[in-house]
Amino acid sequence: MSRVEPLVLRAGDEKILRGWLRSSTVAAGLAQRARILVLAAEGHSNSEISRRVGVSLPTVRSWRNRYVSGGLAALDDLPRSGRPSVHDEQTIIAATLDPPPERLGVTHWSSRLLGDHLGMSFATVARIWRRWGLKPWKAETFKFSTDPELEAKIRDVVGLYLAPPANAVVVCIDEKTQIQALDRTAPILPLRPGIPEKQTHDYKRNGTTTLFAALEIATGLVTDRCFQQHTNKEFLAFLKQVARAYPRVELHVVCDNYATHKHPNIQAWLAKHPRVHMHFTPTSGSWLNMVEIFFGIITRQAIRRGTFHSVADLEAAIGAYIEGWNDRAHPFTWTKSADEIITHAKPSPHQKKTYSTRH
């Protein structure tokens, strides 16, 4: 029997191939091809590889040859021959845009379900969906504000962003409530080439905290404080802290319509400090508050993947992140005009009719 020389892998490819073998997210077909090549590089015969991997001898030879000619890129699936007719494509699109029949008992189509329904390959359906950007499995939410002062509040807040008053400071304030101090039940497995960081699915809750933050729109600097509660007392204490951080200037504060922000205690303090002006976002319009952008960033970069043995650990991590943030702070630039926002914030007559019918 003729002897096959060990496969010579390109520089760096062995590490990538072995990473694929360890990964739980790599496609099964790609992992199988990686195993064929690794065994071939170790000097095993094609017959031995065929037996170990459970594929035919021609399959082993084919993947060896494809790697030799094209490297790792050649391990991808080749485009399949054939193309659905224009009629088939129109049929798939039309069927996708209609809800599935009630007899199927499902809320939306899958490629396999629609393929069976139309008597076509699910792969054909999936290709058409990709081509036309159709994603039946995906849904987004929306909500129209019912605030009677919607337009006035939008113009007020957006006006502060686009043309802030001279010799004044504009800050956006909000609370990020119920931030959990989560401790994983096992150590985190660190990032490796070809393998993402891994955490245990289960965790231990060690309490919660509430982050109050004030984002200065001109600089991006953040003033912060953590509390165990978020009543009007905590909000007033934080409002005083922000006022001390910006002394002797007109201070314009953007916040949402949360009742705590309009409590009589807050109104009484504002009456004694006329340099502080409150501006409220519309009902269901807290996305107009730019500090929400910062909350999204700190969640992704410091909280969601963190491990905290106590609330104190969590609050220390939040403080350390914000300290680093302020060292590299930059302003967020608001680009949409009030007119553009109002156009999209108000439902069209058709949408109003649909809304009233459903509710």
N, C-alpha and C positions, 0 to 999 in steps of 0.2 A: 504493500500500500504506500502511495506517495506521501511524503511528509510535507506539511504546509508550514512555512516559516511564520514565526510570531508576527502579529500585526504591529507595525510601527505607528504609534500615535503622534500626532502633532504636539508641539510644546504647549503645555497647559491643559490639553484635552482630557488627560486621565483624571485630573482633579474634578473637572466638570462632570465627566461621566459617572464617577463614583458619587458625586453629590446628587445626581439624578437618581441613583439607586437608593440613596438614603431618604430622599424626599417623599413626603406623603401627598404632594400636590402635582407631581409630574404625571403626565398621561401614561397609562399602562403600556401602550405601544412603544412610547419613547423610552421608558424604563427597560423594556425588553430588549430593544436595540442596543441600549447602553451596556446591558449585561453581555450581549453577544460580543461587543467590541472589547470589553474588559477581559473576558475570557480568552479572546483571540490574542490580545496583547500579552497575556500571561503564557502563551505558547500552547494552549490546548488545541487539539485537532478539531476540524470542522465537525467530524462525527461525534466527538465528545461534547462539543458545544451544543449540537443538535439534541443530544440526549439530555443534557442538563437543563437547557432552556425549554425544551418541549416544542421545538419547531422543526420544520423539515430541513434537510441538508441544503436544498437550493435557496431557502430563506437565509441561512447563515452565509452562504457565498454571496448572495445578493447584497446584504447589508455590509459585508466586508468590502465589496467592490465599490459600493456607493460611497462609503467613507473615504476610501483611497482616492476616489475621483473628486469628491466635493467636500470632504471634512464634515464637521458637525452639522453644517447647514443642509447637507444632503440627507440627513436622517428624518427631516420633516416629510409628511405625507405629500405625495405628488398630487397636483390638481386632477380631479376626476374628469373623465371625458363626458361629453354630453352637456346639453344646456336646455333648460325647460323652454318650451315655446312661449311666445308672447301671450297666447291665450292662457296657458297654464299659469304664467306669472300673474296675469290679471285676476285669474280665478283665486289664487292663493291670497293676493292682496285684499280682494273683496271679502273673502271668507274671514280673513283675520280681523278686518274692521267691524265685522258683525259679531255679536256675542254668541257663544256656543249654544246649541239647542238645549232647552230645559231638560230633556231626557238624559243628557250627559251628566247633569248635576255638578258642573264645574263653573267657576266664575270667569275663567279666561283660558285661552288656547295654550297648549304646549305644541312643540313641533311634531311630536309623535302622534298626539291626539288629532291634530289637524291633518297630518299626513294620512292617518287611517281613515278619517272622515272623507277626504277627497280621493283616496286611492292612489296616493303619491308617496314617494320616499320622504321620510322625515328630514333627510339631509338636504333634499331639494327645497323643502319649506324653510329650513334654517338658513340656506344660502340666500333665498329671496328676502327673508327678514333682515339679514345683515346688509344686503344691498340697499334696501329701502329704509333702514333704521327703525324697523318695527320691533317693539319689545313688549309683547303682551303680558309678560310676567312682572313688568315694572309699573308701579303706580305712584303718583305724586299727589300731595294734598294742596288744597288752596282754601282760602277763607276771605270773604269780603268784609271789610269793616262796616259796622252799622253806626259808627260814631257820627252824630249830627254835625260835629265840628271837624269832620275829616279833612276837608280841603284847607281850612284855616290852620290846622295843626301841622299838616304836611308843609305848607308854605312857611310857617314859622320855623320849624326845625331845619328844613332844607336851606332856608335863608341863612340860618346861623352857620351851616356848613360851608356854603358857597361864598358868603359875604359876611364874615364875622364882624361884629362891631369893633371900631377902632379902640385901642387902649383897653381892651377887655379880654377875658379868658373864657373860652367855651369848653366845658367838660361834659362827658356823657357818663352817667352813673346808673348802675344797676346791681342787683344781687344775683349771684349764682348759688342757688340753694341746694341743700341736700347733697353736697359733695361727699362721697363715701370714702372712708379710709379702709381700703381693701388690702388684705394680706393673703397672698397665695399660699396654698397648702403644701407646696413643694418649691424648691429653688427654681428660678427661671433658667432655662437652657439658653445660652448666649447665641448670638448670630454667628453663623459660619458660612463660608463660600457655598452657595447653592442651597443653604438651609436658613430659613428665617428664624428669628428669636421665637421661643416657644414658652407658653405659660400654661399652668394647669387651668382646666375649665372651671373648677370649683375654687372658692375663696372663703375667707373669714371676714365678716364685717366688724370693724373696730370703732364704729361711731361715724358721725357726720359733722361737717362744718358748713358755714355759709360765707362765701367770699363777697365782700363789698368792694367794688372797684370803680374808680373815676378815671376815664381816659381823656387826656387833654388833646383835642383834635389838632392843634397847631404843631405839636411836637411828638405825639404818641406816648408821652410819659404817663405812667399809671400810678395812682395813689391807691393803696389797698389796706384792708383790714378784715380779719376773720372774726366772726361771732358764732355763738352756738344757736342764736335765734335771729329772727329777722322781723322784729316788731318795729313800731314807730320809734321806740327808744334807741334801738341799734341804728336805725337810719338817721336819726337826729345826731347821734354821737358821731357817725361817719360824716355827715354833712358839715358838722363843726370842724372835723379834722381836715376836710377838703378846703374849707374857708380859711383855716390857719395856714394851709399850704400855699394859698394865693392871697396874701394880705394886701389891703389897700388898692384893690382893683375891682372893677365891675366883673362879677362872676355869673356867667349864664350856665345853668345846669339843665341838661336834657335827661329826662327819665320817663318811665312809662306811667300808665294810669293806675298802677297798684294803689289801693286805698291807703296803705301805710304812708305813701309819699304825699298824701293830702290830709293827713291827720291834723286835728286842731293844734296839737303840740308843735307840729312842723309849721303851720300857718302862724302861730304865735311867735315862733323864733324868727321866721322870715320878716314879720312886721317890725322886729327890732333890728334887722340887718337888711336894710333896703338895697344894699349893693349886690345882694344875691337874688337872682331872678330864675324862676322855675319855668321850664318849657316842657310840655307833656306830649308824647307821641300819641297818635290816635289809638282807640281801642282796637285790639288785634293788629297793632302796627308796631310792636316792639322791635321789629327788624330794622326800623329806622334809627334805632339807637346804636351808634357805632361801637360802643363797648361790647356789644354782642359779638362783633368780629374778634375782639381780643379773647373773649370767653371761649370761642371755638378754637383759637390757636393754643391757649394754655391747656385746654382739655386734650388736644391731640399730642402736644409736645411734652407735657409734664404730669398729667393726671391719669389718663385712661390706662396707660401701660405701667403706672407706678405701683410699687408695693409699699404699704404703709402699716407699721406695727401698731400705730396709735393715731389719734386725731392730732396730737402734737407733731408727729412725724409728717403728717399730711400738710399741716399748716406751715411747718418749716420748709417743706418742699415748694409750696406755693410762694412763700416769701423769697426763697432763693431764686426761683424762676423769674419773679417780677423784678428782683434786683438786677439780674442779668439782662432782662428785657429793657429796663431803663438805661442800661449802659449802651445798648445798641438801638435805642428807640428811633422810630421814624414816623412821620405823620401818615394817616390814612387819607387818601384823596377821594372825596365824594364827587361823582361825575354826573349823576342823573339830576335833571332839573325838576322842580316841583310839578311842572306841567306834564312831563313824561310820566312821573309816578302817579299822578292823579288819573291820567288816562287809563292806566292799568289797574289802579286800586278800586275804581268804580266798576261794578258789573254792567255789561251791556243790557239793553232791554230784554233780549232773549235769555240772558243769564239770570236776570231778576225774575223772569217768569218761571224758569226752571227751579230757582231757589225757593220761591214761594210755594210752588207745587210740591216740592219734596219736604218742606217744613210746615 
